[in-house]
Amino acid sequence: MEYTYQYLWFIPFIPVLIPMLLGVGLLLFPTATRNLRRTWAFPSVLLLSIVMIFSSNLSVQQINNSYIYQYVWSWTINNDFSLEFGQLIDPLTSIMSILITTVGILVLIYSDNYMSYDQGYLRFFAYMSFFNTSMLGLVTSSNFIQIYIFWELVGVCSYLLIGFWFTRPIAGNACQKAFVTNRVGDFGLLLGILGFYWITGSFEFRGLFEIVNRLISNNEVNFLFVTLCALLLFSGAIAKSAQFPLHVWLPDAMEGPTPISALIHAATMVAAGIFLVARLLPLFIVVPYIMNIIALIGIITLLLGATLALAQKDIKRGLAYSTMSQLGYMMLALGIGSYRSALFHLITHAYSKALLFLGSGSIIHSMEAVVGYSPDKSQNMVLMGGLTKHVPITKTAFLLGILSLCGIPPLACFWSKDEILNYTWLYSPIFAIIACSTAGLTAFYMFRIYLLTFEGYLNVNFQNYNGKTNNSFYSMSLWGKEGKNKNKITLFSLLTMNNKRIFFFWNKIYPISIINIRKMSRPFITITHFGITNTFSYPHESDSTMLFPMFVLGIFTFFVGSIGIPFNQFNQQRVGLDILSKSLTPDINLLHQNSNNSVDWYEFVTNAGFSLSIAYLGIFIASFLYKPVYSSLQNFNFKNSFVKSVPNKNKIVFEKIKNVIYDWSDNRGYMDVLYVISLTDAIRALAEFTHFFDRRIIDGITNGVGITSFFVGEGIKYIGGGRISSYLLLYLSYILIFLLILIFFLKFINL
């Protein structure tokens, strides 16, 4: 067995073969490589599948044997410094490896079709494979130096993938914002690593934990300095996992391709910060006040993310803020000492949110058939609605992910979120009230996303999408339903006759020419009416290669919660997550003993009934406020769309509350404005002052001396005439003036 573990060091580097081979192919055989570009998806999936098999095998062995393996080799050694690289295989590593590989494989399969028409197809798969290598190297690292190297590589891959469509200025700005924001946390992480090395003289996790614990127990170290170093380490996790106040990069990161959002911004990269805190929990738990700070940051983040998601119009940004809120739940669980619950929610949320992002990609793919490539339209939920009959499979998968995030049993997130809420009550009732209220907000905004996207009627017409001005007396709704605009007659039904379709309107059959059906991947229809010809397309279901990953993720979303069922009679089946606590030291396990206790039926039903009541209340409010909208784009006002059923006497108050919520969400909690004023504008003002001081003062003195010397020289050259008597007169005059000044100065001193 040990012999097998010694050769597992190469597993993280298996996916890196794809970018290497692609680079060689594009260098030596560029034409053939580009012509065969669709074939590169298969080796990418194959290599990552090999890693998944090895990771699953490791997890099974650890469940059976319950031990931790660490293999290291020396990189550099001298009298004062030694650096070792290695691989740490424990339950946390195996769980994270399985999560990374399973979601990565499904996203690669999905991307083969989603990115098939993109010119950067090869570049996309090269970036994805390199990212998988970086994440696998990160979770298997055995020391701080190694984890920091892969931490930075993950940041580089994130920068490349967010800015994948770099020709779009908004995407370029988004990747720069993500990179700079993460550099703030990464710099703090580096300082924290160096600080603990200065204290302990070690980079290895387990050795460093033991030394710090001994130093603190014996009062041999400055507590303030240790706390500062621990906060610096935690700052890296704050930035990477989009925790307050370094969360501002996450919604902008949605400018990358949707599969990227599913992989790195839902399941893996943003989970790196949670992984780092879980890995360093034996260190944080012995440092004063750090656990309280972690819990505080988590509770602020989960509430802030939920409030910012309440009125988002972009479907991906709404899911991004949902991710931020759920990461706050995980950070809260770690801060209160519930190690198992945090990792449990990390697993369940990863599969559920990956399903939602892939589902949103299918929706966007469908909407692009109507609007073309236009993120402002294809991702805008205000322009959606009534997609149920057009994309029924996507709707079913998306609803499954929605219900899971809402905490509806027996779906995955119900078990993990309910467990976090239970332990939060034991830690702090105030934190528990906030966490439970946020669970209700989660149900509200997630079901709002579902209602705006799939229920009701399409809120736009074909003419606006095609950028044409049509003055005819009818307007077509994409959903094929009747609108309320009395000046226009909307499409009511379609009749198929001999492979041709005739349009029937509400009360008349108009003499419209026969519509041609083009057999293409994205169906189009052409209408000729009174000499005016328009070509339209309508939403459609995605291909099987995009639906298959969603189906598999749906299965995970439905069943993965079963590995954490907290009933006494199922204790023997709970080893899948119980082994996570074994990666901690015995002292820490004593602090986590409450999170390892099972509960009985009565306790479970009581706790679950309360959380379910909150979730159903949020769903009910969303259903009440966001009834199907029947207006066209011209008559639709997003800010007024959910006050139609409110009584007139309450509309004024409700309108004020609604405006506050909408403005808060639309302006991202004013955090970007705050950073612009306090950082961007302040730094720009400082730069302008420095520039002024440099040019006017520093350069002014230097240039003034030069100019003065120039004019003095110019004046003196006219004085010189070649006569010694003139020189002597001038010299004596200078001496006389100098003596007069000296005498005046001496008299002034005597006074």
Secondary structure, DSSP 8 states (H G I E B T S, - for coil): -HHHHHT-TTGGGSTTHHHHHHHHHHHH-HHHHHHTGGGGHHHHHHHHHHHHHHHHHHHHHHHHH---EEEEEEEEE-SS-EEEEEEEESHHHHHHHHHHHHHHHHHHHHHHHHTTT-TTHHHHHHHHHHHHHHHHHHHT--BHHHHHHHHHHHHHHHHHHHTTTTTSHHHHHHHHHHHHHHHHHHHHHHHHHHHHHHHHS--BHHHHHHHHHHHHHTT-S-HHHHHHHHHHHHHHHHHHTT-TTS-THHHHGGGS-HHHHHHHTTTSTTHHHHHHHHHTHHHHTTSTTHHHHHHHHHHHHHHHHHHHTTT--BHHHHHHHHHHHHHHHHHHHHHTT-HHHHHHHHHHHHHHHHHHHHHHHHHHHHHHHHH-S-HHHHTBGGG----TTTSHHHHHHHHHHHHHHHT-TTSHHHHHHHHHHHHHHHH-HHHHHHHHHHHHHHHHHHHHHHHHHHSS----BHHHHTT----SSB--BTT----S-TTSB-EEEEEEETTEEEEEESS-------BEEE-SSS-EEEEEETTEEEEEE------HHHHHHHHHHHHHHHHGGGGG--BGGGGGGGHHHHGGGGGS-HHHHHHTHHHH--B-HHHHHHHHHHHHHHHHHHHHHHHHHS------GGG--GGGTT-TTS-HHHHHHHHHHHHHHHHHHHTGGGHHHHHIIIIIHHHHHHHHHHHHIIIIIIHHHHHHHHHHHHHHHHHHHHH--S-HHHHHHHHHHHHHHHHHHHHHHHHHHH-
